Amino acid sequence: MSKQCLLFLTLIIFIVSSIAHAQPPFFRTGDGKIKLKNTHNGREISITYVNADGTLNEAAYQQIDSVFGFPTKEKGENISRRLISLLDHFVDEIDSEKVIYITSGYRSPAYNQKLRDRGKTAAKSSTHIDGMALDFYLEGRTPSNAKALWEKIRALDCCGVGHYGGKNIHLDAGRPRFWQQATAKVNTGDPAHNRFIYYSTDYDRYKAGDAFRSFLTSISDFGFGIKNKLEIVTDEEKPRKVAKVKIATSHKKSCLDVTERKAARFIKASFPDNIKPGRYRVKVSFCDRQFEDMPEDKLSNPVEIVAQ
């Protein structure tokens, strides 16, 4: 075999090996396959949402959205991909072949308010509104099995997880917290004042220079602003600022208005080209705050910059 052929073969093996061992975009993930059935709209799928090369299957998410009842075109996004990854991860630890029965998927703000008016357990700032939550049960699981799963997820402090005593579990990709029926304080009458607003990125892993989308959820009151520069900080107990990055927008204002939900869902920027591999967080700062008890800024979930 010639040196040229040997070099070419080595290169191909390297590329294939690199693709095969590509790191998933989320820290917690399953086998990339999921079985869903919505008990309300009757839609169901058994689908592979991760391609063989590790990339995400865009068409699969469209089908997942349909089962969740999520209006993809109207929203311009999908059901939270982190939510699907978390769900897949936890279910795979029990049995990857089990069907996930969705008892509550996406909720429009109007429908969520109807539930509240009827005295149901539905927060004003519910993560269901942003397509970041579901209530579900697994076929064949009992209330005691559900509680065991709830306890397992809450111990990880990775996400929102609730259990109301039956076989249903609430799971969301929002602020890490946990509750049971007795501690689910959603209709207390206390003003929320955006105290529990949560900030996150679309994925957990990126490369230097990558564009990223970030977003706010658990918003109780619109009519505030965000400063037009985000900070990249170290993921430490006392975060150190590494860089400032400008939000991608045509507006030149230093305080960008957030007057409706969509404005909070598409906060786009790029990581610096020279940022070193490691763990970081993104910090968003608020302006024109309506309430004193609304936080001045929020740190995102941890993100990892991986080597090129």
C-alpha positions as semicolon CSV with decimal commas, in nm:
position;residue;x (nm);y (nm);z (nm)
1;M;0,000;0,000;0,000
2;S;0,137;0,343;-0,094
3;K;0,212;0,607;0,168
4;Q;-0,063;0,827;0,018
5;C;-0,323;0,550;0,054
6;L;-0,209;0,473;0,407
7;L;-0,232;0,841;0,502
8;F;-0,579;0,870;0,348
9;L;-0,700;0,555;0,530
10;T;-0,562;0,685;0,860
11;L;-0,745;1,013;0,809
12;I;-1,074;0,837;0,736
13;I;-1,038;0,619;1,048
14;F;-0,964;0,930;1,255
15;I;-1,271;1,113;1,122
16;V;-1,502;0,815;1,173
17;S;-1,363;0,759;1,522
18;S;-1,411;1,127;1,609
19;I;-1,773;1,120;1,491
20;A;-1,847;0,795;1,670
21;H;-1,715;0,936;1,996
22;A;-1,871;1,281;1,965
23;Q;-1,984;1,405;2,303
24;P;-2,360;1,449;2,339
25;P;-2,489;1,808;2,371
26;F;-2,633;1,737;2,718
27;F;-2,467;1,611;3,036
28;R;-2,750;1,367;3,108
29;T;-2,880;1,170;2,814
30;G;-3,023;0,829;2,729
31;D;-2,990;0,605;2,424
32;G;-3,145;0,863;2,190
33;K;-3,468;0,663;2,151
34;I;-3,799;0,737;2,316
35;K;-4,158;0,608;2,322
36;L;-4,430;0,863;2,395
37;K;-4,809;0,859;2,413
38;N;-5,026;1,158;2,504
39;T;-5,332;1,046;2,701
40;H;-5,525;1,358;2,593
41;N;-5,471;1,386;2,216
42;G;-5,403;1,015;2,158
43;R;-5,086;1,081;1,960
44;E;-4,797;0,841;2,005
45;I;-4,454;0,777;1,859
46;S;-4,158;0,547;1,899
47;I;-3,869;0,746;1,760
48;T;-3,492;0,786;1,743
49;Y;-3,410;1,151;1,795
50;V;-3,029;1,118;1,788
51;N;-2,859;1,027;1,461
52;A;-2,587;0,762;1,434
53;D;-2,318;1,032;1,420
54;G;-2,438;1,187;1,746
55;T;-2,615;1,484;1,589
56;L;-2,978;1,559;1,673
57;N;-3,254;1,451;1,435
58;E;-3,442;1,772;1,359
59;A;-3,740;1,595;1,198
60;A;-3,782;1,377;1,509
61;Y;-3,832;1,681;1,729
62;Q;-4,115;1,797;1,503
63;Q;-4,291;1,468;1,575
64;I;-4,217;1,493;1,948
65;D;-4,370;1,843;1,944
66;S;-4,685;1,703;1,785
67;V;-4,729;1,445;2,062
68;F;-4,676;1,714;2,327
69;G;-4,930;1,941;2,154
70;F;-4,661;2,206;2,109
71;P;-4,725;2,473;1,837
72;T;-4,382;2,456;1,673
73;K;-4,438;2,709;1,392
74;E;-4,600;2,964;1,621
75;K;-4,323;2,936;1,880
76;G;-4,027;2,908;1,641
77;E;-3,869;2,641;1,859
78;N;-3,925;2,288;1,989
79;I;-4,025;2,133;2,316
80;S;-3,718;2,168;2,537
81;R;-3,450;1,938;2,401
82;R;-3,291;1,925;2,744
83;L;-3,624;1,800;2,881
84;I;-3,633;1,514;2,628
85;S;-3,273;1,425;2,708
86;L;-3,345;1,419;3,083
87;L;-3,660;1,214;3,031
88;D;-3,477;0,964;2,812
89;H;-3,195;0,940;3,066
90;F;-3,417;0,865;3,365
91;V;-3,647;0,623;3,182
92;D;-3,354;0,429;3,036
93;E;-3,230;0,363;3,389
94;I;-3,558;0,179;3,452
95;D;-3,640;0,025;3,114
96;S;-3,571;0,187;2,777
97;E;-3,860;-0,004;2,619
98;K;-4,129;0,143;2,845
99;V;-4,387;0,377;2,698
100;I;-4,398;0,723;2,858
101;Y;-4,761;0,831;2,903
102;I;-4,791;1,210;2,897
103;T;-5,082;1,333;3,109
104;S;-4,988;1,701;3,071
105;G;-4,750;1,834;2,808
106;Y;-4,752;2,184;2,661
107;R;-5,003;2,429;2,811
108;S;-5,095;2,759;2,652
109;P;-5,099;3,052;2,897
110;A;-5,479;3,068;2,861
111;Y;-5,524;2,697;2,938
112;N;-5,285;2,719;3,230
113;Q;-5,491;3,006;3,374
114;K;-5,810;2,800;3,334
115;L;-5,651;2,527;3,545
116;R;-5,561;2,785;3,808
117;D;-5,914;2,924;3,808
118;R;-6,044;2,571;3,872
119;G;-5,812;2,535;4,171
120;K;-5,575;2,292;4,003
121;T;-5,206;2,271;4,089
122;A;-5,076;2,504;3,819
123;A;-4,828;2,785;3,883
124;K;-4,870;3,122;3,714
125;S;-4,513;3,087;3,588
126;S;-4,548;2,716;3,500
127;T;-4,269;2,566;3,290
128;H;-4,540;2,384;3,091
129;I;-4,612;2,721;2,923
130;D;-4,260;2,735;2,780
131;G;-4,260;2,375;2,659
132;M;-4,011;2,276;2,928
133;A;-4,221;2,034;3,135
134;L;-4,443;1,729;3,134
135;D;-4,645;1,523;3,379
136;F;-4,609;1,154;3,299
137;Y;-4,624;0,797;3,415
138;L;-4,460;0,480;3,284
139;E;-4,659;0,176;3,183
140;G;-4,672;-0,079;3,460
141;R;-4,546;0,158;3,727
142;T;-4,722;0,194;4,062
143;P;-4,741;0,497;4,296
144;S;-4,460;0,349;4,507
145;N;-4,244;0,307;4,194
146;A;-4,321;0,668;4,099
147;K;-4,217;0,797;4,440
148;A;-3,890;0,602;4,417
149;L;-3,817;0,762;4,080
150;W;-3,906;1,105;4,221
151;E;-3,663;1,053;4,509
152;K;-3,390;0,944;4,271
153;I;-3,431;1,252;4,048
154;R;-3,457;1,499;4,339
155;A;-3,128;1,368;4,482
156;L;-2,947;1,482;4,166
157;D;-3,065;1,845;4,202
158;C;-3,068;1,874;3,824
159;C;-3,415;1,991;3,736
160;G;-3,769;2,040;3,860
161;V;-3,943;1,725;3,984
162;G;-4,274;1,684;4,163
163;H;-4,482;1,394;4,289
164;Y;-4,845;1,423;4,395
165;G;-4,893;1,082;4,556
166;G;-5,012;0,879;4,256
167;K;-4,819;0,727;3,967
168;N;-4,771;1,065;3,793
169;I;-4,444;1,258;3,810
170;H;-4,380;1,615;3,701
171;L;-4,043;1,672;3,533
172;D;-3,912;1,999;3,395
173;A;-3,589;2,148;3,260
174;G;-3,624;2,460;3,472
175;R;-3,492;2,569;3,810
176;P;-3,368;2,272;4,016
177;R;-3,628;2,209;4,290
178;F;-3,860;1,936;4,418
179;W;-4,199;1,912;4,581
180;Q;-4,485;1,686;4,684
181;Q;-4,857;1,760;4,707
182;A;-4,824;1,905;5,058
183;T;-4,543;2,141;4,954
184;A;-4,676;2,248;4,612
185;K;-4,742;2,615;4,694
186;V;-4,875;2,754;4,366
187;N;-5,190;2,942;4,468
188;T;-5,081;3,109;4,791
189;G;-5,177;3,460;4,684
190;D;-4,821;3,588;4,733
191;P;-4,705;3,801;4,436
192;A;-4,438;3,619;4,235
193;H;-4,264;3,938;4,113
194;N;-4,034;3,730;3,890
195;R;-3,852;3,607;4,200
196;F;-3,818;3,257;4,052
197;I;-3,717;3,359;3,700
198;Y;-3,476;3,104;3,554
199;Y;-3,210;3,141;3,284
200;S;-3,069;2,860;3,073
201;T;-2,886;2,779;2,751
202;D;-3,016;2,552;2,476
203;Y;-2,737;2,295;2,522
204;D;-2,477;2,197;2,782
205;R;-2,174;2,151;2,556
206;Y;-2,024;2,390;2,300
207;K;-1,698;2,467;2,124
208;A;-1,515;2,799;2,134
209;G;-1,678;3,044;1,894
210;D;-2,010;2,857;1,885
211;A;-2,331;3,057;1,864
212;F;-2,577;2,977;2,139
213;R;-2,937;3,054;2,229
214;S;-3,037;3,123;2,585
215;F;-3,376;3,194;2,734
216;L;-3,575;3,289;3,042
217;T;-3,854;3,084;3,192
218;S;-4,075;3,090;3,503
219;I;-4,164;3,451;3,425
220;S;-4,461;3,578;3,625
221;D;-4,465;3,940;3,498
222;F;-4,348;4,088;3,169
223;G;-4,234;4,446;3,119
224;F;-3,868;4,438;3,228
225;G;-3,544;4,451;3,033
226;I;-3,212;4,270;2,992
227;K;-2,876;4,439;2,943
228;N;-2,748;4,386;2,589
229;K;-2,426;4,216;2,700
230;L;-2,396;3,878;2,865
231;E;-2,106;3,775;3,087
232;I;-1,921;3,443;3,062
233;V;-1,807;3,345;3,411
234;T;-1,628;3,049;3,564
235;D;-1,838;2,773;3,717
236;E;-1,712;2,821;4,071
237;E;-1,853;2,913;4,412
238;K;-1,724;3,265;4,349
239;P;-1,753;3,305;3,970
240;R;-1,486;3,508;3,788
241;K;-1,574;3,703;3,475
242;V;-1,399;3,563;3,169
243;A;-1,556;3,766;2,891
244;K;-1,848;3,983;2,786
245;V;-2,043;3,895;2,471
246;K;-2,298;4,110;2,293
247;I;-2,648;3,982;2,237
248;A;-2,722;3,941;1,866
249;T;-2,984;4,208;1,801
250;S;-3,047;4,496;1,564
251;H;-3,146;4,717;1,858
252;K;-2,879;4,955;1,984
253;K;-3,036;5,013;2,324
254;S;-2,833;4,913;2,629
255;C;-3,152;4,774;2,789
256;L;-3,351;4,538;2,567
257;D;-3,724;4,523;2,637
258;V;-3,885;4,194;2,736
259;T;-4,255;4,268;2,696
260;E;-4,377;3,927;2,579
261;R;-4,279;3,561;2,598
262;K;-4,104;3,528;2,263
263;A;-3,861;3,808;2,349
264;A;-3,749;3,603;2,649
265;R;-3,696;3,285;2,448
266;F;-3,440;3,398;2,190
267;I;-3,143;3,561;2,361
268;K;-2,865;3,480;2,116
269;A;-2,489;3,536;2,138
270;S;-2,160;3,355;2,065
271;F;-1,883;3,226;2,288
272;P;-1,545;3,395;2,232
273;D;-1,318;3,227;1,978
274;N;-1,033;3,217;2,230
275;I;-1,222;3,080;2,532
276;K;-1,039;2,786;2,688
277;P;-1,197;2,443;2,737
278;G;-1,363;2,411;3,077
279;R;-1,681;2,467;3,275
280;Y;-1,854;2,805;3,267
281;R;-2,189;2,976;3,319
282;V;-2,354;3,263;3,135
283;K;-2,483;3,560;3,334
284;V;-2,771;3,779;3,222
285;S;-2,833;4,112;3,397
286;F;-3,175;4,275;3,426
287;C;-3,269;4,639;3,385
288;D;-3,592;4,836;3,423
289;R;-3,699;4,591;3,693
290;Q;-4,057;4,638;3,809
291;F;-4,006;4,487;4,152
292;E;-3,737;4,519;4,416
293;D;-3,753;4,148;4,491
294;M;-3,683;4,053;4,128
295;P;-3,315;3,944;4,104
296;E;-3,064;4,182;3,947
297;D;-2,907;3,902;3,743
298;K;-2,919;3,526;3,694
299;L;-2,657;3,262;3,619
300;S;-2,733;2,992;3,364
301;N;-2,692;2,619;3,401
302;P;-2,327;2,506;3,381
303;V;-2,193;2,477;3,025
304;E;-1,881;2,300;2,905
305;I;-1,653;2,431;2,634
306;V;-1,498;2,121;2,479
307;A;-1,171;2,098;2,288
308;Q;-1,191;2,152;1,912
